[in-house]
Amino acid sequence: MESLEKDFLNLLSQYNAMIHKLCRLYRDSLEDREDLFQEIVFQLWKSYSKFKGESKLSTWIYRIALNTAIASFRKKNAAINYSNQLPDFAEEHPNDEMALRQERLFAVLKLLDESEKALISLYFEELSYQQIAEIIGINENYVGVKLNRIKTKIKTLMQ
């Protein structure tokens, strides 16, 4: 296997979980999440050889993944029907309290607008405010303000 491909596959394995979480945030069905995952991987691969190291690799990956998810979301927006029902995993495991709470949280997160989803997903990845600011392209202080507003909104929606 060529070195570039091997490096890319190693990179993909490092960020696999983050990409899947992002897909889950932007898509309801398993099939749609898989399609989005493939699209993100395709966009990363297409751009991988052009990465110049002007930013951190993680910043570059998050930007491509978020931009792809948002662009893909816009294309499919009319076809998506978000409901407040609990998605499939909780229905398969009805006695698992943690699964039910997690599914409820994802249902609420899907009600956020695109910029709120992007910010909160990076926050859940435990990135610093500085890293989030770099990826999103806003001031670090504004990241804190926006995140506090989003947390308040989520608490309200969870009730």
PAZAPA-4460 file (N, C-alpha, C; in steps of 0.05 Angstrom, whole numbers, plus 32768, in hexadecimal, padded with zeros to 4 digits):
% residues 159
    n_x    n_y    n_z   ca_x   ca_y   ca_z    c_x    c_y    c_z   seq   type   mol
   8011   7FE8   8000   8000   8000   8000   8012   8019   8000     1      M     A
   800A   802C   7FF1   801A   8045   7FEF   801A   8053   800A     2      E     A
   8030   8062   800F   8034   8070   8028   801E   8084   802D     3      S     A
   8016   8093   8019   8001   80A7   801C   7FE7   809A   8025     4      L     A
   7FE0   8084   8019   7FC7   8075   8020   7FC9   806B   803D     5      E     A
   7FE0   8060   8044   7FE4   8055   805F   7FE2   806B   8074     6      K     A
   7FEE   8082   806E   7FEC   8099   8080   7FCF   80A2   8083     7      D     A
   7FC1   80A3   806D   7FA5   80AC   806E   7F94   8098   807E     8      F     A
   7F98   807F   807A   7F89   806B   8089   7F8F   806C   80A7     9      L     A
   7FA7   8072   80AE   7FAE   8076   80CB   7FA0   808E   80D6    10      N     A
   7FA1   80A3   80C6   7F93   80BC   80CE   7F75   80B7   80D2    11      L     A
   7F69   80A9   80BF   7F4D   80A3   80C0   7F46   8093   80D9    12      L     A
   7F57   8080   80E0   7F51   8070   80F8   7F52   8081   8111    13      S     A
   7F64   8095   8111   7F65   80A7   8129   7F4C   80B8   812C    14      Q     A
   7F40   80C1   8117   7F29   80D3   8118   7F0F   80C6   8111    15      Y     A
   7F0F   80AC   810F   7EF7   809D   8107   7EDF   80A2   811A    16      N     A
   7EE4   80A1   8134   7ECE   80A5   8147   7EC2   80C1   8145    17      A     A
   7ED3   80D5   8142   7ECA   80F1   8140   7EB9   80F4   8127    18      M     A
   7EC1   80E8   8111   7EB2   80EB   80F8   7E97   80DD   80FB    19      I     A
   7E96   80C6   8108   7E7D   80B8   810C   7E6A   80C8   811E    20      H     A
   7E74   80D5   8133   7E63   80E6   8144   7E58   80FD   8134    21      K     A
   7E68   8109   8123   7E5F   811F   8113   7E49   8116   8100    22      L     A
   7E4C   80FE   80F4   7E38   80F3   80E2   7E1E   80EE   80F0    23      C     A
   7E20   80E5   8109   7E08   80DF   8119   7DF9   80F9   811F    24      R     A
   7E08   810E   8123   7DFC   8128   8129   7DED   8134   8112    25      L     A
   7DF7   812F   80FA   7DEB   813B   80E2   7DD8   8128   80D3    26      Y     A
   7DD7   810F   80DA   7DC6   80FC   80CC   7DB7   80EA   80DF    27      R     A
   7D9E   80E4   80D8   7D8D   80D3   80E9   7D91   80B5   80E4    28      D     A
   7D8F   80AC   80CB   7D90   8090   80C6   7DAC   8086   80C3    29      S     A
   7DB0   806C   80C9   7DCA   805F   80C6   7DD4   8062   80AA    30      L     A
   7DC3   805E   8096   7DCB   8060   807A   7DD5   807C   8073    31      E     A
   7DC7   8090   807C   7DCF   80AC   8077   7DE9   80B2   8085    32      D     A
   7DED   80A8   809E   7E06   80AC   80AC   7E1D   809F   809E    33      R     A
   7E19   8087   8093   7E2E   8079   8084   7E35   8089   806B    34      E     A
   7E21   8093   805D   7E26   80A3   8045   7E36   80BC   804B    35      D     A
   7E2F   80CA   8061   7E3D   80E2   8069   7E5A   80DB   8071    36      L     A
   7E5D   80C5   807F   7E78   80BC   8087   7E89   80B8   806E    37      F     A
   7E7E   80AA   805A   7E8D   80A5   8041   7E94   80BF   8033    38      Q     A
   7E81   80D2   8033   7E86   80EC   8026   7E9C   80FB   8034    39      E     A
   7E9C   80FA   804F   7EB1   8108   805E   7ECD   80FB   8058    40      I     A
   7ECE   80E1   8058   7EE7   80D2   8052   7EF0   80D9   8036    41      V     A
   7EDD   80DA   8023   7EE5   80E1   8008   7EF0   80FD   8006    42      F     A
   7EE4   8110   8014   7EEE   812C   8013   7F09   812E   8021    43      Q     A
   7F0D   811F   8036   7F27   811F   8044   7F3C   8113   8032    44      L     A
   7F36   80FD   8025   7F49   80F0   8013   7F50   8102   7FFB    45      W     A
   7F3C   810F   7FF0   7F3F   8121   7FDA   7F52   8138   7FE1    46      K     A
   7F51   8141   7FF9   7F60   8158   8002   7F7A   8151   8010    47      S     A
   7F7E   8137   8017   7F94   812F   8028   7FAF   8136   801C    48      Y     A
   7FB3   8132   8003   7FCD   8138   7FF7   7FD3   8156   7FF6    49      S     A
   7FBE   8166   7FF9   7FC1   8183   7FF8   7FC6   8190   8013    50      K     A
   7FC4   8180   8028   7FC8   818A   8043   7FE4   8194   8046    51      F     A
   7FE8   81AD   804D   8002   81B9   804E   800D   81BD   806A    52      K     A
   7FFE   81B6   807E   8007   81B9   8099   8005   81D5   80A4    53      G     A
   7FF6   81E7   8097   7FF3   8202   80A0   7FE1   8204   80B9    54      E     A
   7FD2   81EF   80BF   7FC3   81ED   80D7   7FC8   81D1   80E2    55      S     A
   7FBE   81CC   80FA   7FC0   81B1   8106   7FB0   819E   80F4    56      K     A
   7FB9   8186   80F3   7FAC   8171   80E3   7F8F   816D   80EE    57      L     A
   7F8C   816E   8108   7F71   816A   8114   7F5F   8181   810C    58      S     A
   7F69   8199   810B   7F59   81B0   8102   7F50   81AD   80E6    59      T     A
   7F62   81A4   80D5   7F5C   81A0   80B9   7F46   818B   80B5    60      W     A
   7F49   8175   80C4   7F35   815F   80C2   7F1A   8168   80CC    61      I     A
   7F19   8176   80E2   7EFF   8180   80ED   7EF2   8193   80D9    62      Y     A
   7F02   81A4   80CD   7EF6   81B7   80BA   7EEA   81A9   80A2    63      R     A
   7EF9   8196   8097   7EEE   8187   8080   7ED5   8177   8087    64      I     A
   7ED7   816A   809E   7EC0   8159   80A7   7EA7   816B   80AC    65      A     A
   7EAB   8181   80BA   7E94   8193   80BF   7E89   819F   80A6    66      L     A
   7E9B   81A9   8095   7E92   81B5   807C   7E83   81A1   806A    67      N     A
   7E8D   8189   8069   7E7F   8174   805A   7E64   816E   8066    68      T     A
   7E63   816B   8080   7E4A   8165   808D   7E35   817B   8089    69      A     A
   7E3F   8194   808C   7E2C   81AB   8088   7E23   81AD   806B    70      I     A
   7E36   81AB   8059   7E2F   81AC   803C   7E1C   8196   8035    71      A     A
   7E21   817E   803F   7E10   8167   803A   7DF5   816B   8047    72      S     A
   7DF5   8176   805F   7DDC   817C   806D   7DCA   818F   805C    73      F     A
   7DD7   81A4   8051   7DC8   81B7   8041   7DBC   81AA   8029    74      R     A
   7DCB   8198   801C   7DC1   818B   8004   7DA8   8179   800A    75      K     A
   7DA9   816C   8021   7D94   8159   8028   7D80   8164   803C    76      K     A
   7D82   817D   8042   7D71   818A   8057   7D53   8184   8053    77      N     A
   7D4A   8187   803A   7D2E   8183   8035   7D25   8167   803A    78      A     A
   7D37   8153   8037   7D30   8137   803A   7D31   812E   8057    79      A     A
   7D3D   813D   8069   7D40   8135   8085   7D28   813D   8095    80      I     A
   7D1E   812A   80A4   7D08   812F   80B6   7D10   8128   80D2    81      N     A
   7D19   813C   80E1   7D21   8137   80FD   7D08   8136   810F    82      Y     A
   7D08   8122   8120   7CF2   8120   8132   7CFD   811F   814F    83      S     A
   7CEB   8121   8162   7CF4   811F   817E   7CF3   8103   8188    84      N     A
   7CED   80F0   8176   7CED   80D4   817D   7D0A   80CA   8181    85      Q     A
   7D0D   80B6   8192   7D28   80AC   8197   7D30   809B   817F    86      L     A
   7D48   809F   8175   7D52   808F   815E   7D55   8072   8165    87      P     A
   7D5D   8062   8151   7D5E   8045   8151   7D6C   8038   8168    88      D     A
   7D83   8041   8171   7D92   8032   8185   7D82   8030   819F    89      F     A
   7D75   8045   81A7   7D66   8044   81C0   7D4E   8031   81BD    90      A     A
   7D42   802F   81A6   7D2C   801D   81A1   7D35   8000   81A3    91      E     A
   7D4E   7FFB   819B   7D59   7FE0   819C   7D61   7FD8   81B8    92      E     A
   7D68   7FEC   81C9   7D71   7FE7   81E4   7D60   7FF8   81F8    93      H     A
   7D46   7FF2   81FA   7D34   8003   820A   7D3B   8004   8228    94      P     A
   7D49   7FF0   8233   7D4E   7FF0   824F   7D69   7FFD   8256    95      N     A
   7D77   8006   8243   7D91   8013   8248   7D8D   8031   824C    96      D     A
   7D8D   8039   8265   7D88   8055   826C   7D9C   8068   825E    97      E     A
   7DB5   8061   825E   7DCA   8071   8252   7DC4   8075   8234    98      M     A
   7DBD   805F   8227   7DB7   8060   820A   7D9F   8073   8205    99      A     A
   7D8B   8071   8216   7D74   8083   8212   7D7B   80A0   8216   100      L     A
   7D8C   80A6   822A   7D94   80C2   822E   7DA6   80CC   8217   101      R     A
   7DB7   80BB   820E   7DC9   80C2   81F7   7DB8   80C8   81DE   102      Q     A
   7DA5   80B7   81D9   7D94   80BB   81C1   7D83   80D4   81C4   103      E     A
   7D7A   80DA   81DC   7D6B   80F3   81E0   7D7C   810B   81DB   104      R     A
   7D95   810A   81E5   7DA8   811F   81E0   7DAD   8123   81C2   105      L     A
   7DB1   810E   81B3   7DB6   8110   8197   7D9D   811C   8189   106      F     A
   7D85   8114   8192   7D6D   811F   8186   7D6C   813D   818B   107      A     A
   7D73   8146   81A3   7D73   8163   81A9   7D89   8171   8199   108      V     A
   7DA1   8165   8196   7DB6   8171   8187   7DAF   8175   816A   109      L     A
   7D9F   8164   815F   7D96   8167   8144   7D84   817F   813F   110      K     A
   7D79   8189   8155   7D68   81A1   8153   7D78   81BB   8152   111      L     A
   7D92   81B9   8157   7DA3   81D1   8156   7DA8   81D9   8139   112      L     A
   7DAF   81F3   8135   7DB6   81FB   811A   7DD2   81F2   8113   113      D     A
   7DDA   81F5   80FA   7DF4   81EA   80F0   7E0C   81F4   8101   114      E     A
   7E0D   820E   8106   7E24   8218   8114   7E25   820E   8131   115      S     A
   7E0D   820B   813D   7E0C   8201   8159   7E15   81E4   8159   116      E     A
   7E0D   81D4   8146   7E15   81B8   8144   7E34   81B6   8141   117      K     A
   7E3F   81C7   8130   7E5C   81C6   812C   7E6A   81CD   8146   118      A     A
   7E62   81E2   8153   7E6F   81E9   816D   7E6D   81D4   8182   119      L     A
   7E55   81C9   8186   7E51   81B6   819B   7E5F   819C   8195   120      I     A
   7E60   8194   817C   7E6E   817B   8175   7E8C   817D   817B   121      S     A
   7E98   8195   8176   7EB4   8199   817C   7EB8   819A   819A   122      L     A
   7EA5   81A5   81A8   7EA6   81A6   81C6   7EA6   818A   81D1   123      Y     A
   7E94   8179   81C6   7E92   815D   81CF   7EAC   814E   81C9   124      F     A
   7EBB   8156   81B6   7ED4   8149   81AF   7EEA   8153   81C2   125      E     A
   7EE3   8164   81D6   7EF5   816E   81EA   7F0B   817F   81DF   126      E     A
   7F05   818E   81CA   7F19   81A1   81BF   7F18   81BA   81D0   127      L     A
   7F2F   81C8   81D1   7F30   81E1   81E0   7F21   81F6   81D1   128      S     A
   7F1A   820C   81DF   7F0C   8222   81D2   7F1D   822D   81BB   129      Y     A
   7F37   822D   81BF   7F4A   8237   81AB   7F49   8226   8192   130      Q     A
   7F49   820B   8195   7F47   81F9   817F   7F2C   81FC   8170   131      Q     A
   7F17   81FF   8180   7EFC   8202   8173   7EFC   821C   8164   132      I     A
   7F07   8231   816F   7F07   824B   8161   7F16   8249   8147   133      A     A
   7F2D   823B   8146   7F3C   8237   812E   7F2C   8228   8119   134      E     A
   7F1E   8213   8121   7F0F   8203   810E   7EF7   8212   8103   135      I     A
   7EE8   821F   8114   7ED0   822C   810C   7ED6   8247   80FF   136      I     A
   7EEB   8254   8108   7EF3   826E   80FD   7EE6   8285   810C   137      G     A
   7EE3   8282   8126   7ED8   8298   8137   7EEB   829D   814E   138      I     A
   7EE6   82B3   815C   7EF6   82BB   8173   7EF3   82A6   818A   139      N     A
   7F09   82A1   8198   7F08   828E   81AE   7EF4   8296   81C4   140      E     A
   7EF2   82AF   81CB   7EDE   82B8   81DF   7EC2   82B3   81D5   141      N     A
   7EBD   82B6   81BB   7EA3   82B2   81B0   7E9B   8295   81B1   142      Y     A
   7EAF   8283   81B0   7EAA   8266   81B2   7E9D   8261   81CD   143      V     A
   7EA8   826D   81E3   7E9D   8269   81FD   7E81   8273   8200   144      G     A
   7E7C   828B   81F5   7E61   8297   81F5   7E4D   8285   81E7   145      V     A
   7E55   827D   81CF   7E43   826C   81BF   7E3E   8251   81CC   146      K     A
   7E53   8245   81D8   7E4F   822B   81E5   7E3C   822E   81FD   147      L     A
   7E3F   8243   820C   7E2D   8247   8223   7E10   824A   821A   148      N     A
   7E0C   8258   8204   7DF1   825B   81F9   7DE6   8240   81EF   149      R     A
   7DF7   8231   81E2   7DEF   8216   81D8   7DE8   8204   81EF   150      I     A
   7DF8   8204   8204   7DF3   81F2   821B   7DD8   81FA   8228   151      K     A
   7DD3   8213   822A   7DB9   821C   8235   7DA2   8213   8224   152      T     A
   7DA6   8215   820A   7D91   820C   81F7   7D8C   81EE   81F9   153      K     A
   7DA2   81DF   81FB   7DA0   81C2   81FE   7D91   81BA   8218   154      I     A
   7D98   81C8   822E   7D8A   81C2   8247   7D6C   81C7   8245   155      K     A
   7D65   81DD   8238   7D49   81E4   8234   7D3B   81CF   8223   156      T     A
   7D48   81C7   820D   7D3C   81B3   81FB   7D3A   8198   8208   157      L     A
   7D4C   8191   821B   7D4C   8177   8228   7D35   8175   823C   158      M     A
   7D2A   818B   8245   7D15   818B   8259   7CFA   8185   824D   159      Q     A
***
